[in-house]
């Protein structure tokens, strides 16, 4: 009888200990780490300005947000955060883009992104953080010079070239979320209407966003902390995207583009690793 009582007590104690350990493990799993308030507010401001550029032109958010956020959060956090925020907040734009875009052309270009995206994510996951920050700023500066030069591809689009451009864009998107400029230079040189090009861009980035999300999850870049931070930033970014989309067709494109270029240059200057 005593032996039976002792066994019952032992079993109950074992279960209690197991429950305590499970509770502690669950608590650790739910322990979300967020940046300090000052850094968070600076990131929110960067996200709003980046959203304005994204909503107006369909691109440009990364060239503003990533250099600034990399300086405060680190590129290994900034890139996945922007991926989630941009994907979620621009999702309502996808149905209209699907109806208006040249889906075959976008599909061909996405083939290249299937190769380039994982390569870029590999760089993001394993490169040194300081080297990544320099890479972010140099890439943003090169993309700014490329965009402001006004150069556009004037030849006839072809499947091999579209796949190559998609691969370059996918590589830049996977590494630093800066895949817009190659696409812009390739598509804006044709005779297509601005609304078609904008829809193509939105649909292409929806495809590359899906590709990069899968790769980021597989490589451990997309974590609970990233998702929590993205959920906090998303409303501010969405407000910027909404404001930018409202300006599309109303504000002077030349004026807005010049302002965007100035903001990109300022973001690169602030984001340089020279300042710490």
ROBA-292516 format. One line per 4 residues: number of its first residue (from 1); for each residue x, y, z of N, C-alpha, C, O. Coordinates in pm, whole numbers, plus 50000, padded with zeros to 5 digits. Example, Ala and Ser with C-alpha at 12.3 -4.5 7.8 and 13.67 -1.06 7.14 Angstrom:
1> 51319/49431/50780/51230/49550/50780/51320/49670/50780/51424/49668/50846 ~ 51285/49775/50708/51367/49894/50714/51290/50003/50787/51341/50114/50804
***
This chain:
1> 50083/49879/50000/50000/50000/50000/50087/50125/50000/50065/50219/49923 ~ 50187/50123/50090/50276/50238/50095/50354/50253/49965/50377/50363/49916 ~ 50393/50136/49909/50466/50139/49782/50379/50202/49673/50429/50280/49591 ~ 50247/50168/49671/50156/50224/49571/50144/50374/49586/50146/50448/49488
5> 50130/50420/49714/50120/50565/49737/50248/50635/49694/50243/50744/49635 ~ 50362/50573/49722/50490/50634/49684/50502/50646/49533/50551/50747/49482 ~ 50457/50541/49460/50462/50544/49314/50371/50653/49259/50406/50724/49165 ~ 50250/50665/49320/50157/50769/49274/50218/50908/49293/50208/50994/49205
9> 50280/50928/49409/50341/51058/49436/50456/51085/49338/50473/51198/49292 ~ 50533/50983/49308/50646/50998/49217/50597/51036/49077/50654/51123/49010 ~ 50489/50969/49035/50433/51000/48902/50383/51142/48898/50408/51215/48802 ~ 50309/51183/49005/50255/51319/49010/50366/51424/49010/50356/51526/48943
13> 50474/51397/49086/50587/51490/49089/50653/51501/48953/50693/51609/48910 ~ 50666/51387/48883/50726/51386/48750/50643/51467/48651/50695/51543/48570 ~ 50509/51448/48661/50420/51523/48571/50427/51672/48600/50427/51754/48509 ~ 50433/51707/48730/50440/51848/48767/50568/51911/48714/50566/52022/48660
17> 50680/51839/48728/50806/51891/48677/50802/51906/48526/50852/52004/48470 ~ 50742/51807/48459/50732/51814/48313/50648/51933/48269/50681/52002/48172 ~ 50538/51958/48343/50453/52074/48311/50527/52205/48332/50514/52298/48253 ~ 50606/52210/48442/50683/52332/48468/50784/52357/48357/50801/52470/48312
21> 50852/52251/48313/50951/52266/48206/50884/52309/48077/50936/52393/48005 ~ 50767/52250/48047/50694/52288/47925/50652/52434/47929/50662/52506/47830 ~ 50605/52477/48049/50563/52617/48064/50681/52711/48045/50669/52814/47980 ~ 50799/52672/48103/50916/52758/48086/50962/52762/47941/51000/52868/47891
25> 50957/52646/47873/50993/52643/47731/50899/52729/47650/50942/52803/47561 ~ 50768/52719/47680/50670/52800/47608/50691/52948/47632/50676/53030/47542 ~ 50728/52982/47758/50755/53122/47791/50873/53173/47712/50872/53286/47663 ~ 50978/53089/47701/51094/53130/47623/51059/53147/47477/51109/53239/47411
29> 50974/53058/47424/50934/53067/47284/50854/53194/47258/50860/53249/47148 ~ 50779/53241/47358/50696/53360/47339/50769/53488/47376/50713/53597/47367 ~ 50897/53476/47418/50973/53593/47459/51021/53666/47335/51122/53629/47275 ~ 50949/53770/47296/50980/53847/47176/51067/53966/47213/51033/54043/47304
33> 51178/53981/47145/51270/54091/47170/51249/54200/47065/51258/54175/46945 ~ 51219/54322/47111/51199/54436/47023/51310/54538/47047/51368/54541/47155 ~ 51340/54623/46947/51444/54725/46965/51400/54832/47064/51281/54844/47092 ~ 51494/54911/47116/51459/55022/47206/51366/55122/47137/51358/55126/47015
37> 51297/55202/47219/51194/55292/47167/51250/55390/47065/51187/55414/46962 ~ 51367/55448/47093/51424/55545/47000/51451/55485/46864/51421/55546/46761 ~ 51509/55367/46862/51537/55298/46737/51407/55261/46665/51398/55270/46543 ~ 51308/55219/46743/51180/55182/46684/51112/55302/46617/51058/55289/46507
41> 51116/55418/46683/51055/55538/46626/51128/55581/46499/51064/55623/46402 ~ 51260/55572/46498/51337/55606/46379/51304/55510/46265/51297/55551/46149 ~ 51285/55383/46298/51250/55284/46197/51111/55310/46140/51089/55293/46020 ~ 51018/55351/46226/50883/55384/46180/50884/55503/46084/50813/55503/45984
45> 50964/55604/46116/50974/55720/46027/51032/55680/45892/50984/55724/45788 ~ 51134/55597/45894/51195/55549/45770/51094/55470/45687/51089/55482/45565 ~ 51013/55389/45756/50915/55307/45687/50807/55392/45620/50762/55360/45510 ~ 50766/55501/45686/50663/55587/45628/50713/55653/45499/50643/55654/45398
49> 50834/55708/45502/50890/55773/45384/50911/55670/45272/50883/55698/45155 ~ 50960/55552/45308/50979/55446/45209/50846/55403/45148/50839/55375/45028 ~ 50741/55399/45230/50609/55362/45179/50555/55463/45080/50490/55425/44983 ~ 50581/55591/45102/50539/55694/45007/50598/55667/44868/50527/55672/44767
53> 50728/55639/44865/50794/55611/44738/50738/55485/44673/50717/55481/44552 ~ 50713/55383/44754/50661/55255/44702/50521/55273/44646/50491/55220/44539 ~ 50436/55347/44715/50298/55364/44670/50287/55447/44545/50198/55424/44463 ~ 50377/55543/44528/50369/55631/44411/50424/55564/44285/50361/55566/44180
57> 50542/55504/44298/50611/55454/44178/50612/55303/44166/50642/55250/44058 ~ 50580/55231/44275/50586/55085/44271/50721/55031/44314/50737/54909/44325 ~ 50820/55117/44337/50952/55073/44380/51014/55185/44463/50951/55288/44485 ~ 51138/55164/44510/51211/55268/44581/51211/55256/44731/51290/55322/44798
61> 51123/55171/44788/51116/55161/44933/51246/55110/44993/51293/55164/45094 ~ 51305/55009/44932/51426/54949/44988/51543/55045/44984/51626/55045/45075 ~ 51552/55127/44880/51664/55220/44866/51663/55325/44977/51767/55383/45008 ~ 51548/55349/45036/51538/55443/45148/51543/55369/45282/51617/55407/45372
65> 51464/55263/45293/51449/55196/45423/51571/55113/45463/51616/55121/45577 ~ 51626/55034/45370/51731/54939/45407/51858/55007/45457/51911/54963/45559 ~ 51912/55113/45391/52031/55177/45449/52007/55232/45590/52093/55219/45677 ~ 51889/55292/45612/51859/55350/45743/51837/55241/45848/51894/55246/45957
69> 51756/55142/45815/51727/55036/45911/51848/54947/45936/51863/54892/46046 ~ 51935/54932/45837/52056/54852/45858/52149/54917/45959/52221/54848/46030 ~ 52147/55050/45964/52232/55122/46058/52185/55103/46202/52266/55108/46295 ~ 52056/55081/46223/52002/55069/46358/51970/54925/46396/51993/54884/46509
73> 51918/54849/46302/51876/54712/46331/51974/54607/46280/51979/54496/46333 ~ 52053/54643/46178/52139/54546/46111/52070/54494/45986/51948/54475/45987 ~ 52146/54470/45878/52084/54427/45751/52015/54292/45761/51919/54266/45688 ~ 52062/54205/45851/52002/54073/45864/51862/54080/45926/51785/53984/45917
77> 51831/54191/45989/51696/54215/46040/51618/54304/45945/51501/54280/45919 ~ 51684/54407/45892/51616/54506/45808/51556/54443/45682/51442/54475/45646 ~ 51629/54356/45617/51580/54298/45491/51457/54210/45510/51358/54227/45438 ~ 51459/54114/45606/51337/54035/45628/51219/54118/45676/51104/54090/45640
81> 51245/54221/45758/51136/54308/45805/51070/54377/45688/50947/54378/45678 ~ 51149/54434/45598/51090/54503/45482/51018/54404/45391/50914/54438/45334 ~ 51072/54284/45377/51005/54183/45295/50864/54158/45347/50768/54161/45270 ~ 50851/54134/45478/50720/54104/45537/50628/54225/45528/50512/54214/45487
85> 50680/54341/45567/50598/54463/45570/50549/54498/45431/50431/54527/45411 ~ 50638/54496/45334/50601/54533/45198/50503/54433/45138/50408/54471/45069 ~ 50526/54306/45165/50439/54202/45109/50298/54214/45164/50199/54206/45091 ~ 50289/54232/45296/50158/54237/45360/50081/54364/45321/49963/54358/45289
89> 50150/54478/45325/50080/54605/45304/50048/54633/45158/49955/54708/45129 ~ 50121/54574/45066/50090/54594/44924/50007/54480/44865/49976/54480/44746 ~ 49970/54384/44950/49890/54271/44902/49760/54316/44835/49722/54257/44734 ~ 49689/54418/44887/49566/54461/44820/49587/54514/44678/49492/54524/44601
93> 49710/54549/44643/49738/54598/44508/49751/54484/44406/49746/54508/44286 ~ 49766/54362/44456/49796/54250/44366/49678/54213/44274/49702/54190/44156 ~ 49552/54208/44322/49442/54171/44230/49432/54263/44108/49416/54215/43996 ~ 49442/54394/44131/49436/54488/44018/49556/54469/43927/49544/54474/43805
97> 49673/54447/43987/49794/54426/43907/49782/54298/43824/49827/54292/43710 ~ 49721/54195/43882/49702/54068/43811/49616/54088/43685/49642/54028/43581 ~ 49513/54172/43697/49425/54197/43582/49492/54281/43474/49468/54260/43355 ~ 49576/54375/43515/49631/54471/43421/49770/54436/43369/49812/54487/43265
101> 49842/54350/43440/49982/54324/43405/49994/54230/43286/49901/54158/43252 ~ 50112/54232/43224/50146/54133/43122/50196/54008/43193/50316/53995/43218 ~ 50106/53917/43226/50140/53805/43314/50245/53712/43254/50329/53657/43327 ~ 50242/53693/43124/50343/53606/43062/50483/53666/43079/50578/53595/43111
105> 50494/53796/43056/50623/53864/43069/50673/53858/43213/50792/53836/43237 ~ 50583/53879/43308/50620/53872/43449/50662/53729/43485/50758/53710/43560 ~ 50590/53630/43432/50623/53491/43461/50761/53452/43410/50836/53383/43479 ~ 50795/53496/43289/50927/53466/43234/51036/53528/43320/51137/53463/43349
109> 51017/53652/43360/51117/53720/43443/51130/53653/43580/51238/53652/43638 ~ 51021/53599/43630/51023/53535/43762/51107/53408/43762/51154/53365/43867 ~ 51128/53348/43645/51214/53230/43637/51355/53265/43683/51419/53189/43757 ~ 51403/53382/43639/51535/53426/43684/51540/53451/43833/51640/53422/43899
113> 51430/53506/43888/51425/53533/44031/51431/53405/44114/51480/53407/44227 ~ 51382/53295/44060/51389/53168/44130/51533/53124/44154/51562/53051/44249 ~ 51623/53169/44067/51766/53137/44084/51836/53244/44165/51911/53214/44258 ~ 51811/53370/44131/51880/53480/44197/51840/53500/44343/51925/53532/44426
117> 51711/53481/44374/51663/53503/44510/51735/53421/44615/51784/53478/44713 ~ 51745/53288/44600/51817/53208/44699/51964/53244/44711/52021/53237/44819 ~ 52027/53285/44600/52167/53326/44606/52183/53451/44692/52275/53460/44772 ~ 52092/53547/44675/52096/53668/44755/52071/53640/44902/52137/53697/44989
121> 51976/53553/44931/51946/53517/45070/52065/53448/45136/52089/53466/45255 ~ 52139/53371/45059/52260/53307/45112/52361/53412/45157/52421/53399/45263 ~ 52380/53516/45075/52471/53624/45113/52423/53694/45241/52503/53723/45330 ~ 52293/53720/45249/52238/53786/45366/52258/53703/45492/52286/53757/45599
125> 52244/53572/45480/52250/53485/45596/52393/53464/45647/52413/53447/45767 ~ 52492/53466/45558/52626/53423/45599/52735/53529/45588/52846/53507/45637 ~ 52707/53643/45524/52810/53747/45513/52823/53823/45644/52730/53828/45724 ~ 52940/53883/45666/52965/53964/45785/52871/54085/45786/52845/54144/45681
129> 52820/54122/45905/52723/54230/45917/52778/54364/45869/52710/54438/45798 ~ 52901/54395/45907/52961/54522/45865/52981/54524/45714/52955/54625/45649 ~ 53026/54414/45659/53041/54405/45514/52906/54419/45445/52895/54480/45339 ~ 52803/54362/45507/52669/54374/45451/52623/54520/45450/52562/54566/45354
133> 52653/54593/45557/52612/54734/45562/52682/54814/45455/52620/54898/45389 ~ 52811/54790/45435/52880/54857/45326/52819/54816/45192/52801/54900/45103 ~ 52789/54689/45178/52726/54642/45055/52592/54707/45030/52559/54742/44917 ~ 52513/54725/45137/52383/54791/45127/52399/54933/45075/52329/54974/44982
137> 52491/55009/45136/52508/55150/45099/52565/55165/44959/52520/55249/44881 ~ 52663/55083/44926/52722/55090/44792/52619/55051/44686/52608/55116/44582 ~ 52543/54946/44714/52440/54904/44618/52334/55011/44600/52293/55040/44487 ~ 52290/55071/44712/52189/55177/44703/52243/55297/44624/52170/55356/44544
141> 52369/55331/44646/52429/55444/44574/52441/55415/44425/52413/55501/44342 ~ 52481/55292/44391/52490/55253/44250/52352/55253/44185/52337/55297/44071 ~ 52253/55204/44257/52118/55202/44202/52063/55343/44185/51991/55371/44089 ~ 52098/55433/44278/52057/55573/44266/52120/55637/44143/52052/55706/44067
145> 52250/55615/44124/52317/55669/44005/52258/55612/43878/52241/55682/43778 ~ 52226/55484/43882/52167/55416/43767/52030/55474/43733/52000/55499/43616 ~ 51948/55497/43835/51815/55551/43812/51820/55696/43766/51750/55735/43673 ~ 51904/55776/43831/51909/55919/43799/51974/55945/43664/51955/56052/43606
149> 52051/55848/43612/52112/55866/43480/52007/55868/43369/52030/55922/43261 ~ 51891/55808/43398/51786/55803/43299/51804/55696/43193/51727/55689/43097 ~ 51907/55611/43210/51931/55508/43109/51818/55406/43109/51772/55362/43214 ~ 51774/55370/42990/51671/55268/42974/51709/55174/42861/51773/55214/42764
153> 51671/55050/42875/51695/54953/42769/51599/54981/42655/51477/54982/42675 ~ 51653/55002/42535/51570/55039/42421/51548/54925/42322/51476/54941/42224 ~ 51609/54812/42347/51595/54701/42255/51464/54626/42275/51384/54658/42363 ~ 51445/54527/42191/51325/54444/42200/51340/54343/42313/51443/54277/42323
157> 51240/54329/42399/51247/54229/42505/51257/54088/42449/51199/54057/42345 ~ 51331/54003/42518/51344/53863/42479/51341/53777/42603/51373/53824/42713 ~ 51304/53651/42587/51294/53562/42702/51427/53545/42774/51430/53555/42897 ~ 51539/53518/42704/51667/53502/42777/51707/53627/42853/51755/53619/42966
161> 51687/53745/42790/51724/53869/42858/51632/53895/42978/51678/53941/43083 ~ 51503/53866/42963/51409/53885/43074/51446/53795/43192/51439/53838/43307 ~ 51487/53671/43164/51528/53580/43270/51655/53631/43339/51667/53623/43461 ~ 51749/53685/43259/51873/53739/43317/51844/53859/43406/51898/53869/43516
165> 51758/53951/43360/51722/54068/43440/51650/54024/43567/51675/54078/43675 ~ 51561/53926/43554/51492/53873/43671/51588/53810/43770/51568/53820/43891 ~ 51693/53745/43720/51793/53686/43808/51871/53791/43885/51896/53775/44005 ~ 51911/53899/43817/51983/54008/43884/51894/54073/43989/51937/54099/44101
169> 51770/54100/43950/51676/54160/44044/51651/54067/44163/51645/54113/44277 ~ 51637/53939/44136/51616/53842/44244/51734/53836/44339/51716/53825/44461 ~ 51856/53842/44285/51976/53842/44369/51978/53963/44461/52004/53950/44581 ~ 51951/54081/44405/51950/54204/44485/51836/54203/44586/51851/54253/44698
173> 51722/54149/44547/51608/54142/44640/51635/54045/44753/51607/54076/44869 ~ 51690/53929/44722/51718/53830/44826/51821/53878/44926/51813/53843/45044 ~ 51919/53958/44879/52026/54003/44967/51988/54129/45043/52003/54135/45165 ~ 51938/54231/44971/51915/54361/45034/51782/54424/44993/51760/54543/45017
177> 51693/54347/44933/51560/54395/44894/51566/54514/44797/51478/54600/44799 ~ 51670/54520/44712/51687/54632/44619/51679/54585/44474/51765/54620/44393 ~ 51579/54508/44442/51568/54453/44308/51494/54539/44209/51474/54498/44095 ~ 51450/54660/44249/51369/54743/44160/51440/54804/44041/51389/54792/43930
181> 51555/54870/44059/51618/54942/43948/51643/54861/43821/51614/54913/43713 ~ 51694/54738/43827/51712/54664/43701/51581/54642/43626/51578/54647/43503 ~ 51473/54619/43700/51342/54599/43638/51293/54729/43573/51239/54728/43463 ~ 51313/54839/43643/51270/54969/43593/51342/55002/43464/51280/55042/43365
185> 51474/54985/43464/51554/55018/43345/51513/54930/43226/51515/54975/43111 ~ 51475/54808/43253/51440/54715/43146/51301/54744/43090/51281/54744/42969 ~ 51206/54768/43179/51068/54783/43134/51033/54925/43089/50952/54942/42998 ~ 51093/55027/43151/51056/55164/43116/51110/55207/42980/51067/55310/42927
189> 51202/55132/42924/51257/55169/42794/51165/55136/42677/51187/55183/42566 ~ 51062/55058/42702/50970/55020/42595/50861/55123/42574/50865/55233/42630 ~ 50765/55084/42493/50655/55176/42458/50529/55148/42539/50423/55205/42510 ~ 50538/55062/42639/50420/55027/42718/50375/55146/42802/50454/55233/42836
193> 50246/55147/42835/50191/55254/42918/50242/55242/43062/50277/55134/43109 ~ 50244/55357/43130/50296/55361/43267/50214/55271/43360/50270/55208/43450 ~ 50083/55265/43340/49998/55183/43426/50030/55034/43410/50026/54959/43507 ~ 50062/54992/43286/50098/54852/43262/50231/54820/43329/50245/54716/43393
197> 50328/54909/43315/50459/54887/43376/50447/54881/43528/50508/54795/43592 ~ 50368/54970/43583/50349/54971/43728/50285/54840/43775/50324/54786/43878 ~ 50187/54790/43701/50124/54663/43736/50222/54547/43724/50223/54457/43807 ~ 50305/54550/43620/50408/54447/43604/50503/54444/43724/50539/54338/43775
201> 50543/54565/43768/50635/54576/43881/50572/54520/44008/50635/54443/44081 ~ 50447/54558/44033/50378/54511/44154/50366/54359/44152/50390/54294/44254 ~ 50328/54302/44038/50309/54158/44028/50442/54084/44038/50450/53978/44101 ~ 50546/54139/43977/50677/54074/43983/50729/54071/44126/50782/53969/44170
205> 50714/54182/44200/50761/54185/44337/50676/54098/44428/50725/54051/44531 ~ 50551/54076/44394/50471/53979/44469/50528/53839/44452/50533/53761/44547 ~ 50572/53808/44329/50633/53677/44302/50767/53663/44374/50791/53561/44439 ~ 50853/53764/44362/50984/53755/44428/50969/53758/44580/51049/53696/44652
209> 50868/53829/44630/50844/53829/44773/50810/53691/44825/50855/53651/44932 ~ 50730/53618/44748/50695/53481/44786/50817/53391/44785/50837/53311/44876 ~ 50898/53405/44681/51021/53325/44670/51113/53353/44788/51163/53260/44853 ~ 51136/53481/44816/51229/53518/44924/51176/53477/45060/51253/53439/45148
213> 51043/53486/45080/50986/53445/45209/51014/53299/45237/51051/53262/45348 ~ 50997/53215/45135/51023/53071/45152/51171/53048/45186/51203/52970/45276 ~ 51259/53116/45114/51403/53097/45137/51443/53152/45273/51524/53091/45343 ~ 51388/53267/45313/51421/53325/45444/51377/53233/45557/51450/53217/45655
217> 51261/53173/45544/51213/53080/45647/51306/52960/45655/51343/52916/45764 ~ 51342/52905/45539/51428/52787/45536/51566/52814/45593/51628/52725/45651 ~ 51615/52938/45578/51750/52971/45625/51752/53031/45765/51858/53066/45816 ~ 51634/53044/45828/51627/53096/45963/51632/53247/45974/51650/53299/46084
221> 51617/53319/45863/51620/53465/45865/51486/53525/45907/51481/53638/45955 ~ 51380/53450/45889/51245/53499/45922/51202/53433/46053/51164/53316/46055 ~ 51208/53509/46162/51183/53456/46296/51062/53524/46359/51001/53614/46300 ~ 51028/53481/46480/50916/53542/46552/50944/53688/46584/50854/53772/46576
225> 51068/53721/46619/51104/53860/46646/51083/53947/46522/51031/54059/46531 ~ 51124/53897/46407/51108/53970/46280/50960/53994/46252/50921/54104/46213 ~ 50879/53891/46270/50736/53903/46242/50671/54003/46336/50587/54083/46294 ~ 50709/54000/46464/50652/54095/46561/50689/54238/46525/50605/54328/46529
229> 50816/54260/46490/50860/54394/46451/50791/54440/46324/50753/54556/46310 ~ 50774/54347/46230/50707/54380/46104/50561/54421/46128/50510/54513/46063 ~ 50495/54353/46220/50355/54386/46250/50343/54526/46311/50243/54595/46290 ~ 50444/54568/46387/50443/54702/46445/50467/54808/46337/50406/54914/46340
233> 50557/54779/46244/50594/54875/46140/50491/54883/46029/50473/54988/45968 ~ 50422/54773/46002/50334/54763/45885/50230/54874/45875/50213/54928/45765 ~ 50159/54913/45982/50059/55019/45967/50117/55152/45920/50056/55221/45838 ~ 50234/55188/45972/50297/55313/45931/50341/55306/45785/50323/55402/45710
237> 50398/55194/45747/50439/55176/45608/50317/55177/45516/50321/55236/45408 ~ 50210/55112/45560/50087/55107/45480/50029/55247/45459/49978/55278/45352 ~ 50038/55329/45563/49991/55468/45551/50072/55542/45444/50016/55618/45366 ~ 50202/55519/45442/50286/55580/45339/50252/55530/45200/50244/55608/45105
241> 50231/55398/45187/50193/55342/45057/50061/55400/45009/50045/55433/44892 ~ 49965/55411/45102/49834/55469/45065/49851/55613/45018/49793/55653/44917 ~ 49930/55691/45091/49952/55830/45052/50021/55840/44918/49986/55925/44835 ~ 50119/55753/44895/50189/55755/44767/50099/55716/44651/50107/55775/44543
245> 50014/55615/44671/49921/55573/44565/49818/55681/44535/49773/55694/44421 ~ 49780/55759/44637/49687/55870/44615/49753/55981/44534/49686/56053/44459 ~ 49883/55997/44549/49956/56099/44474/49979/56059/44329/49999/56145/44243 ~ 49975/55927/44302/50000/55880/44165/49896/55938/44070/49776/55918/44089
249> 49942/56007/43968/49852/56068/43871/49808/56208/43907/49746/56277/43826 ~ 49840/56253/44030/49802/56387/44073/49923/56478/44087/49924/56590/44036 ~ 50025/56429/44157/50145/56510/44176/50235/56501/44054/50223/56408/43974 ~ 50324/56598/44040/50420/56599/43930/50518/56484/43948/50586/56475/44051
253> 50526/56397/43849/50615/56282/43859/50761/56326/43868/50840/56266/43941 ~ 50797/56431/43794/50935/56480/43796/50974/56531/43934/51081/56499/43985 ~ 50886/56610/43994/50914/56664/44127/50925/56553/44230/51018/56552/44312 ~ 50831/56459/44227/50832/56350/44323/50955/56262/44305/51014/56217/44403
257> 50995/56238/44180/51111/56154/44154/51239/56219/44205/51324/56153/44264 ~ 51251/56351/44183/51368/56422/44234/51374/56418/44387/51481/56399/44445 ~ 51260/56436/44449/51255/56429/44595/51295/56289/44644/51366/56275/44743 ~ 51248/56186/44573/51282/56049/44610/51432/56025/44598/51493/55963/44685
261> 51493/56075/44489/51637/56060/44471/51713/56127/44584/51812/56074/44634 ~ 51667/56246/44624/51732/56316/44735/51722/56238/44864/51818/56232/44941 ~ 51606/56179/44890/51587/56100/45012/51674/55975/45010/51727/55934/45113 ~ 51687/55913/44893/51772/55794/44882/51917/55830/44913/51985/55759/44987
265> 51965/55942/44855/52101/55985/44882/52124/56015/45029/52229/55980/45083 ~ 52027/56078/45094/52038/56107/45236/52038/55979/45318/52114/55967/45415 ~ 51954/55883/45279/51949/55755/45351/52082/55682/45342/52127/55624/45440 ~ 52146/55685/45224/52275/55621/45207/52380/55688/45295/52460/55619/45359
269> 52379/55820/45299/52476/55895/45380/52459/55863/45528/52557/55841/45599 ~ 52335/55861/45575/52310/55832/45717/52344/55687/45751/52390/55658/45861 ~ 52322/55597/45655/52341/55455/45681/52483/55405/45670/52509/55288/45695 ~ 52578/55491/45633/52718/55447/45619/52773/55392/45751/52749/55452/45856
273> 52845/55281/45749/52903/55225/45872/53007/55316/45936/53052/55287/46047 ~ 53048/55424/45869/53144/55517/45925/53097/55577/46057/53178/55611/46144 ~ 52964/55588/46071/52908/55656/46189/52886/55560/46306/52835/55601/46410 ~ 52925/55434/46288/52908/55338/46397/52800/55237/46369/52775/55150/46452
***
